[in-house]
Amino acid sequence: MVLIVLGFIIFIAINVVVKNNPVAAKFAGAGRILALVFILLGISTACVKQIDAGEIGVKSLFGSIQNDIMGSGLHFINPLLDVKKLDVKTQNYTMSGVNDEGNKAGDDAIKVLTSDGLEVTIDLTVLYRVVGADAPRLLRETGEDYRDKIVRPITRTKIRDNAVYYQAVDLFGSKRDEFQQRIYKSIEDDFKKRGLMLEQLLVRNITLPNSVKASIESKINAEQDAKKMEFVLQKEKQEAERKRVEAQGIADYQKIINTGLTDQQLQYEQIKAMKEIALSANAKVIVMGKGNTPLIIDGKQ
């Protein structure tokens, strides 16, 4: 379009100069050819539009958005049309408390109040994309700055609206997934109405007040101590059971020995025991006897 306008300007300027200065008439032909080249070049470039992969083109004629969509590739169009390109790939918008980590400089984390009146800080990443079929409506109703007009304010508002239904400890613990699903559903509905699709909502970090952190740590330590004591008690019970079984076994053994052991067997057991002592390194001679008949066992034999 710029080349076409430039060509017409050159053509008009040459006619004005020739009219006021007849000497310049000899350059009029070359000037008009140059103007024609600019016009033709501008028309040819304005008629051809390339849409890259992952993009779509939306036509606009004198500010009026057309409903038909241009996919990726080369397209021949009316040179008077203006084509606005939109990215339809997955995009992300991060709001973080760490400097220069999010889309906004500085601390951009979301601060919310929970049902117990505590302030919780949430770091969040929104994954979304433009719905191709709804792109004309998105441009017509919102414009190209939909990130600042839709993604950011709706996300922050919905998180604050839903956080009031949970206590601070719940957001950090057992109900974190439930909270994430709840805000996902509410944000998804609003995005759809405006031509955007919410793909995923990532709660990256939840920062609790120091007082709540201390109480959680105290609770965790108490639970760990209780589990440790439970383990010790279980071990003591097992040891007591082992000793009981051992004592029962000794009692049963003694009972069997007391009821079934004869004098001859006792003598035999005594001889075996004394022989083992005699064979030890410190034992040299053991003298055993019954009545007037002694029995001598020499450990060296």
Phi, psi and chi 1 to 4 in degrees:
 res  aa     phi    psi   chi1   chi2   chi3   chi4
   1 MET       -  -37.3 -176.7   63.3   69.0      -
   2 VAL   -64.4  -41.1  174.5      -      -      -
   3 LEU   -65.0  -37.6  -67.4  176.3      -      -
   4 ILE   -63.9  -47.1  -63.2  175.7      -      -
   5 VAL   -62.2  -42.1  173.8      -      -      -
   6 LEU   -62.9  -40.0 -178.0   58.5      -      -
   7 GLY   -61.7  -44.5      -      -      -      -
   8 PHE   -65.4  -37.8  -82.1  110.1      -      -
   9 ILE   -62.6  -44.4  -67.7  174.3      -      -
  10 ILE   -62.0  -43.3  -66.7  173.7      -      -
  11 PHE   -62.0  -45.2 -170.4   81.7      -      -
  12 ILE   -67.1  -41.1  -65.4  171.6      -      -
  13 ALA   -63.2  -39.9      -      -      -      -
  14 ILE   -63.5  -42.9  -70.8  173.7      -      -
  15 ASN   -64.0  -38.4  -71.5  -26.0      -      -
  16 VAL   -67.9  -43.2  172.1      -      -      -
  17 VAL   -65.0  -43.2  170.7      -      -      -
  18 VAL   -64.8  -36.6  169.6      -      -      -
  19 LYS   -68.4  -36.8 -176.5  176.7 -179.9 -179.2
  20 ASN   -89.4  -20.2  -63.8  -32.1      -      -
  21 ASN  -137.4   94.4 -173.2    2.5      -      -
  22 PRO   -61.5  -23.3  -22.7   33.3      -      -
  23 VAL   -63.0  -31.7  178.4      -      -      -
  24 ALA   -79.3    3.7      -      -      -      -
  25 ALA   -64.9  -29.3      -      -      -      -
  26 LYS   -68.6  -18.0   58.3 -178.7  179.4  179.5
  27 PHE   -97.6   -1.5  -59.2  105.2      -      -
  28 ALA   -65.2  -39.4      -      -      -      -
  29 GLY   -61.9  -47.2      -      -      -      -
  30 ALA   -64.0  -37.5      -      -      -      -
  31 GLY   -65.9  -42.0      -      -      -      -
  32 ARG   -65.5  -36.4  -68.4 -171.7  179.0   96.1
  33 ILE   -63.8  -42.7  -67.3  174.5      -      -
  34 LEU   -62.0  -43.2  179.7   62.6      -      -
  35 ALA   -62.3  -41.2      -      -      -      -
  36 LEU   -64.1  -39.2 -177.2   60.8      -      -
  37 VAL   -61.7  -44.2  168.8      -      -      -
  38 PHE   -61.6  -41.6  -86.5  104.1      -      -
  39 ILE   -65.3  -46.5  -67.6  172.2      -      -
  40 LEU   -65.1  -41.1  -66.9  176.1      -      -
  41 LEU   -64.5  -40.0 -173.1   60.6      -      -
  42 GLY   -65.9  -39.7      -      -      -      -
  43 ILE   -65.3  -43.1  -68.4  174.0      -      -
  44 SER   -64.8  -42.4   62.2      -      -      -
  45 THR   -71.2  -33.2   55.0      -      -      -
  46 ALA   -72.3  -25.2      -      -      -      -
  47 CYS   -81.2  -19.8  -71.1      -      -      -
  48 VAL  -111.3  125.3  178.5      -      -      -
  49 LYS  -127.1  134.6  -70.2  -68.0 -178.3 -178.3
  50 GLN  -107.9  127.3  176.6 -179.9  -27.8      -
  51 ILE  -109.1  119.9  -53.1  -61.3      -      -
  52 ASP   -73.8  164.3  -63.9  -30.0      -      -
  53 ALA   -62.2  139.5      -      -      -      -
  54 GLY    81.5    9.0      -      -      -      -
  55 GLU  -127.4  161.4  -66.5 -177.9  -20.0      -
  56 ILE  -132.4  157.9   59.2  170.8      -      -
  57 GLY  -113.7  136.9      -      -      -      -
  58 VAL  -117.8  125.2  179.4      -      -      -
  59 LYS   -82.2  143.1  -59.0  174.8 -175.8  177.7
  60 SER  -136.9  128.2  173.8      -      -      -
  61 LEU  -118.9  109.3 -178.9   62.0      -      -
  62 PHE    53.0   41.1  -57.6  118.5      -      -
  63 GLY    89.2   -7.5      -      -      -      -
  64 SER   -93.8  119.4  176.6      -      -      -
  65 ILE   -75.8  127.7  -57.2  -64.3      -      -
  66 GLN   -86.3  154.7  -51.9  -64.8  -53.4      -
  67 ASN   -86.8  -20.0  -71.2  -35.1      -      -
  68 ASP   -79.0  147.1   53.6  -31.7      -      -
  69 ILE  -109.3  141.7  -55.4  -61.7      -      -
  70 MET  -104.5  122.6  -62.5  167.1   57.9      -
  71 GLY   -82.9 -176.5      -      -      -      -
  72 SER   -67.3  145.8   58.6      -      -      -
  73 GLY   125.5 -171.2      -      -      -      -
  74 LEU   -91.7  141.2  -72.9  175.8      -      -
  75 HIS  -136.7  140.4  -61.0  -91.8      -      -
  76 PHE  -103.1  121.1  -65.7   91.8      -      -
  77 ILE  -132.8  172.5   62.1  171.9      -      -
  78 ASN   -63.7  125.5 -177.7  -15.3      -      -
  79 PRO   -62.1  -17.7   21.5  -32.9      -      -
  80 LEU   -80.8  -11.4  -62.6  178.0      -      -
  81 LEU   -78.8  142.8  -73.6  173.3      -      -
  82 ASP  -106.3  128.3  179.8   28.9      -      -
  83 VAL  -106.9  122.8  177.3      -      -      -
  84 LYS  -101.0  126.1  -61.8 -177.6 -177.7  -63.4
  85 LYS   -94.2  135.9  -63.2 -179.6 -179.5  179.9
  86 LEU  -125.2  139.7  -70.5 -180.0      -      -
  87 ASP   -81.4  123.0 -170.6   -9.9      -      -
  88 VAL  -108.1    9.7  -67.9      -      -      -
  89 LYS   -78.7  168.9  -60.5 -172.3  -65.1  -65.9
  90 THR   -64.3  129.5  -61.0      -      -      -
  91 GLN  -119.4  158.1  -57.0  178.8   55.8      -
  92 ASN  -129.6  148.3   74.3   81.3      -      -
  93 TYR  -131.9  117.3 -166.6   93.4      -      -
  94 THR  -110.2  132.9  -62.4      -      -      -
  95 MET  -118.9  110.6  -69.3  163.6  -81.3      -
  96 SER  -131.1  153.9  172.5      -      -      -
  97 GLY   -85.0   -7.7      -      -      -      -
  98 VAL   -88.0  131.6  179.7      -      -      -
  99 ASN   -58.4  134.4  -71.1  -24.5      -      -
 100 ASP    64.1   14.3  -59.4  -33.2      -      -
 101 GLU   -92.9  -28.8 -172.7  178.6   49.4      -
 102 GLY   -97.5 -172.8      -      -      -      -
 103 ASN   -74.2  -23.8  -71.2   78.1      -      -
 104 LYS  -104.8  141.2  -65.7  -76.9 -173.1  179.5
 105 ALA   -69.5  147.8      -      -      -      -
 106 GLY    83.9 -166.0      -      -      -      -
 107 ASP   -77.2  110.5 -175.3   -4.0      -      -
 108 ASP  -119.3   19.0 -166.4   38.5      -      -
 109 ALA   -66.7  158.3      -      -      -      -
 110 ILE   -95.0  120.1  -53.7  169.7      -      -
 111 LYS  -100.3  123.5  -67.1  178.6  173.0   56.7
 112 VAL  -127.1  158.2  -58.7      -      -      -
 113 LEU  -105.3  130.8  -74.2  177.4      -      -
 114 THR   -90.4  178.0   57.2      -      -      -
 115 SER   -66.2  -23.4   60.8      -      -      -
 116 ASP   -93.3   14.9   46.6    0.5      -      -
 117 GLY    78.5   13.9      -      -      -      -
 118 LEU   -97.1  148.5  -63.4  174.4      -      -
 119 GLU   -93.2  124.7 -175.0  179.3   74.7      -
 120 VAL  -118.4  139.6  175.2      -      -      -
 121 THR  -105.8  130.0  -57.1      -      -      -
 122 ILE  -122.1  128.7  -61.0  176.1      -      -
 123 ASP   -97.9  133.4  -71.8    4.5      -      -
 124 LEU  -142.4  146.2 -171.2   79.0      -      -
 125 THR  -125.1  130.0  -66.2      -      -      -
 126 VAL  -106.8  124.0 -176.7      -      -      -
 127 LEU  -104.3  123.9  -61.6 -178.8      -      -
 128 TYR  -151.6  172.7   68.2   98.0      -      -
 129 ARG  -154.5  160.7   63.3 -178.6  178.1   86.3
 130 VAL   -80.4  133.1  174.7      -      -      -
 131 VAL   -80.0  118.4  179.2      -      -      -
 132 GLY   -55.9  -44.4      -      -      -      -
 133 ALA   -66.8  -25.1      -      -      -      -
 134 ASP   -98.4    6.0  -65.4  -27.4      -      -
 135 ALA   -60.2  -43.4      -      -      -      -
 136 PRO   -58.7  -41.8  -26.1   36.5      -      -
 137 ARG   -66.5  -37.8  178.5  166.3   60.7   89.3
 138 LEU   -61.6  -44.4  177.3   65.5      -      -
 139 LEU   -67.8  -38.4  -76.4  177.8      -      -
 140 ARG   -68.9  -40.1 -168.3  179.5  -62.6  117.0
 141 GLU   -94.9  -28.1  -63.0  176.6   -3.5      -
 142 THR  -119.1  -43.7  -54.5      -      -      -
 143 GLY   101.2 -174.7      -      -      -      -
 144 GLU   -81.3  -13.7  -62.6 -179.8   73.6      -
 145 ASP   -94.2   47.7   54.3  -17.9      -      -
 146 TYR   -69.3  -21.1   49.5   84.0      -      -
 147 ARG   -62.4  -45.0  -70.2  166.3   65.5  115.6
 148 ASP   -82.5  -23.8  -67.2  -31.3      -      -
 149 LYS   -92.2  -26.2  -71.5 -175.9  177.3  178.8
 150 ILE  -120.8  -59.7  -64.1  177.9      -      -
 151 VAL   -59.2  -53.9  177.1      -      -      -
 152 ARG   -67.9  -55.1  176.6 -179.0  172.8   83.0
 153 PRO   -66.6  -39.1   21.4  -32.1      -      -
 154 ILE   -65.9  -43.4  -73.3 -179.1      -      -
 155 THR   -60.8  -48.4  -59.7      -      -      -
 156 ARG   -64.9  -39.5  -62.3  176.6   75.0   89.7
 157 THR   -67.8  -44.4  -60.2      -      -      -
 158 LYS   -66.3  -35.1  -68.0  -59.8 -179.4 -178.6
 159 ILE   -66.0  -43.7  -71.5  177.3      -      -
 160 ARG   -65.2  -39.5  -68.3 -169.8  178.6  102.2
 161 ASP   -64.7  -34.7  -70.1  -14.1      -      -
 162 ASN   -91.5  -21.0  -72.5  -81.5      -      -
 163 ALA   -66.8  -25.0      -      -      -      -
 164 VAL   -69.4  -10.0  -63.6      -      -      -
 165 TYR   -90.6    0.2  -63.1  102.5      -      -
 166 TYR  -129.4  151.3  -61.1   88.8      -      -
 167 GLN   -83.1  158.8  -65.8 -175.2   -3.9      -
 168 ALA   -59.4  -42.5      -      -      -      -
 169 VAL   -64.1  -36.0  176.4      -      -      -
 170 ASP   -65.6  -39.1  -65.9  -24.2      -      -
 171 LEU   -64.3  -31.5  -67.7 -179.7      -      -
 172 PHE   -84.3  -20.5 -169.7   77.4      -      -
 173 GLY  -121.0 -112.0      -      -      -      -
 174 SER   -66.6  -27.3   60.2      -      -      -
 175 LYS  -105.6   17.2  -65.5 -172.9  177.8 -179.2
 176 ARG   -63.8  -44.9  177.5  168.6  176.3  163.9
 177 ASP   -64.9  -39.2  -69.9  -20.6      -      -
 178 GLU   -63.1  -42.7  177.8 -174.2  -36.5      -
 179 PHE   -62.5  -41.8  170.9   67.4      -      -
 180 GLN   -64.8  -41.0 -172.7  165.8  -33.9      -
 181 GLN   -67.3  -35.4  -70.9  -61.4  -39.6      -
 182 ARG   -66.7  -46.8 -179.6  167.5 -176.0  157.9
 183 ILE   -71.2  -30.5   58.4  177.8      -      -
 184 TYR   -60.7  -46.0  176.1   91.4      -      -
 185 LYS   -64.1  -42.9 -177.8   61.4  178.0  175.1
 186 SER   -69.7  -39.4   61.0      -      -      -
 187 ILE   -69.6  -39.1  -65.4  173.0      -      -
 188 GLU   -58.8  -42.8 -178.9 -173.7   34.0      -
 189 ASP   -62.5  -43.0  -67.3  -19.6      -      -
 190 ASP   -69.5  -37.0  -86.7    6.4      -      -
 191 PHE   -62.9  -43.4  -85.4   23.7      -      -
 192 LYS   -59.7  -37.8  -80.1 -176.9  178.5  179.1
 193 LYS   -65.2  -19.5  -64.0  174.8 -177.1  177.3
 194 ARG  -113.3    6.6  -67.9  165.4  171.6   80.2
 195 GLY    93.3   17.1      -      -      -      -
 196 LEU  -118.8  151.4  -62.4  175.9      -      -
 197 MET  -117.0  124.2  175.9  179.2  -70.7      -
 198 LEU   -84.2  120.0  178.5   62.5      -      -
 199 GLU   -93.0  -43.4  -67.1 -174.0  -13.8      -
 200 GLN  -159.2  149.2 -160.4  168.0    0.1      -
 201 LEU  -123.2  116.3 -160.3   63.5      -      -
 202 LEU  -109.9  108.9  -53.1  175.2      -      -
 203 VAL   -81.5  103.1  177.4      -      -      -
 204 ARG   -80.3  -35.9  -55.5  166.5   66.4 -114.4
 205 ASN  -160.2  142.6 -173.8   37.9      -      -
 206 ILE  -125.0  118.3  -64.0  179.0      -      -
 207 THR  -105.4  121.9  -55.9      -      -      -
 208 LEU   -96.0  160.6  -58.8  176.2      -      -
 209 PRO   -61.3  153.7  -22.7   32.8      -      -
 210 ASN   -59.1  -36.5  -67.9  -29.8      -      -
 211 SER   -64.1  -39.5   58.9      -      -      -
 212 VAL   -70.1  -39.2  179.2      -      -      -
 213 LYS   -58.4  -43.7  -76.9 -176.1 -178.8  179.1
 214 ALA   -63.5  -42.3      -      -      -      -
 215 SER   -66.7  -37.1   65.4      -      -      -
 216 ILE   -66.3  -44.3  -68.6  177.0      -      -
 217 GLU   -62.7  -39.5  -70.0  174.9   -2.6      -
 218 SER   -63.5  -41.0  175.9      -      -      -
 219 LYS   -65.4  -42.1  179.5 -179.1  177.6 -178.3
 220 ILE   -63.5  -42.5  -68.1  175.0      -      -
 221 ASN   -63.2  -39.8  -69.4  -25.3      -      -
 222 ALA   -64.5  -40.8      -      -      -      -
 223 GLU   -64.8  -39.0  -69.3  175.3   -9.1      -
 224 GLN   -64.9  -41.2  -66.7  -63.5  -34.3      -
 225 ASP   -63.9  -40.1  -69.2  -18.8      -      -
 226 ALA   -64.4  -40.8      -      -      -      -
 227 LYS   -66.3  -37.9  -71.4 -178.6  179.8  179.6
 228 LYS   -64.8  -43.9 -178.0  178.7  178.9 -179.4
 229 MET   -64.9  -38.4 -178.2   57.1   64.7      -
 230 GLU   -61.5  -39.9 -177.3  179.7   -9.5      -
 231 PHE   -64.9  -42.7  171.9   77.6      -      -
 232 VAL   -63.2  -44.2  171.5      -      -      -
 233 LEU   -62.5  -40.5  -68.4  175.4      -      -
 234 GLN   -63.6  -40.3 -176.5   66.4   24.3      -
 235 LYS   -65.6  -41.0 -173.6  176.3  179.2 -179.8
 236 GLU   -64.9  -38.5  -68.5  -64.7  -27.1      -
 237 LYS   -63.5  -41.4  -72.8 -179.5 -179.8  178.8
 238 GLN   -65.1  -39.4  -68.8  175.4   -9.5      -
 239 GLU   -66.2  -40.2 -179.3   64.9   15.6      -
 240 ALA   -63.9  -40.0      -      -      -      -
 241 GLU   -65.2  -39.2 -179.3   64.6   17.9      -
 242 ARG   -62.6  -43.5 -174.6 -168.5   67.6   78.4
 243 LYS   -66.3  -36.9  -70.4 -178.5  178.4  179.4
 244 ARG   -64.2  -43.6 -173.4 -169.0   67.5   78.1
 245 VAL   -64.3  -39.8  172.9      -      -      -
 246 GLU   -64.4  -44.6 -178.6 -179.1    6.0      -
 247 ALA   -63.7  -38.4      -      -      -      -
 248 GLN   -64.9  -38.2 -176.2   63.7   43.0      -
 249 GLY   -65.6  -41.0      -      -      -      -
 250 ILE   -64.5  -42.1  -66.7  173.1      -      -
 251 ALA   -62.6  -42.7      -      -      -      -
 252 ASP   -63.6  -38.9  -67.2  -18.1      -      -
 253 TYR   -63.9  -45.7  172.1   76.7      -      -
 254 GLN   -63.4  -37.4  -69.3  175.5  -14.8      -
 255 LYS   -63.9  -42.3 -177.4  177.5 -180.0 -178.4
 256 ILE   -65.2  -42.8  -66.8  171.7      -      -
 257 ILE   -63.6  -44.8  -67.2  -62.9      -      -
 258 ASN   -64.7  -32.7  -68.9  -26.5      -      -
 259 THR   -90.3  -24.5   57.3      -      -      -
 260 GLY  -121.6    4.2      -      -      -      -
 261 LEU   -94.5  127.2 -162.3   60.6      -      -
 262 THR   -94.6  170.6   63.5      -      -      -
 263 ASP   -64.2  -39.4  -68.7  -19.9      -      -
 264 GLN   -63.0  -40.2  -68.3   79.8    3.7      -
 265 GLN   -68.2  -36.6 -170.8  169.7   -1.6      -
 266 LEU   -63.5  -41.4  -75.7  172.4      -      -
 267 GLN   -64.2  -40.8 -175.6  178.8    6.1      -
 268 TYR   -64.1  -42.0  173.7   71.6      -      -
 269 GLU   -65.6  -36.8  -66.7  -67.6  -23.7      -
 270 GLN   -65.5  -40.8 -176.2 -178.8   15.9      -
 271 ILE   -63.5  -44.2  -67.8  170.8      -      -
 272 LYS   -61.2  -41.7  -73.3 -160.0  -55.9 -179.5
 273 ALA   -65.2  -43.7      -      -      -      -
 274 MET   -68.2  -32.7  -67.7  -57.3  173.4      -
 275 LYS   -65.9  -40.5 -175.4  175.8 -178.3  178.3
 276 GLU   -62.8  -36.8  -69.6  178.6   -0.4      -
 277 ILE   -67.5  -40.4  -64.6  173.8      -      -
 278 ALA   -64.3  -31.6      -      -      -      -
 279 LEU   -81.3   -6.4  -67.3  175.8      -      -
 280 SER   -72.6  165.3   67.1      -      -      -
 281 ALA   -65.6  -31.8      -      -      -      -
 282 ASN   -90.8  -14.2  -64.2  -34.0      -      -
 283 ALA   -93.8  129.4      -      -      -      -
 284 LYS  -106.9  -52.2  -59.2  -57.9 -178.5 -178.3
 285 VAL  -139.9  135.0  177.3      -      -      -
 286 ILE  -119.0  129.3  -61.0  -63.3      -      -
 287 VAL  -110.0  121.7  178.4      -      -      -
 288 MET  -127.3  151.7  -58.1  175.7   61.1      -
 289 GLY  -162.8  162.7      -      -      -      -
 290 LYS  -132.4  118.7 -179.0 -178.4  178.7 -176.8
 291 GLY    69.8 -127.4      -      -      -      -
 292 ASN   -98.5    6.4  -63.4  -37.5      -      -
 293 THR  -113.0   98.5  -53.5      -      -      -
 294 PRO   -79.0  155.9   28.6  -33.3      -      -
 295 LEU  -124.7  123.9  175.7   62.3      -      -
 296 ILE  -111.3  128.3  -59.7  175.0      -      -
 297 ILE  -119.7  118.6  -59.7  175.9      -      -
 298 ASP   -93.2  123.6 -168.2  -12.7      -      -
 299 GLY   -67.2  -17.5      -      -      -      -
 300 LYS   -82.0  -15.4  -65.5 -177.8 -179.8  179.9
 301 GLN   -81.7      -  -64.6  179.4   -7.8      -
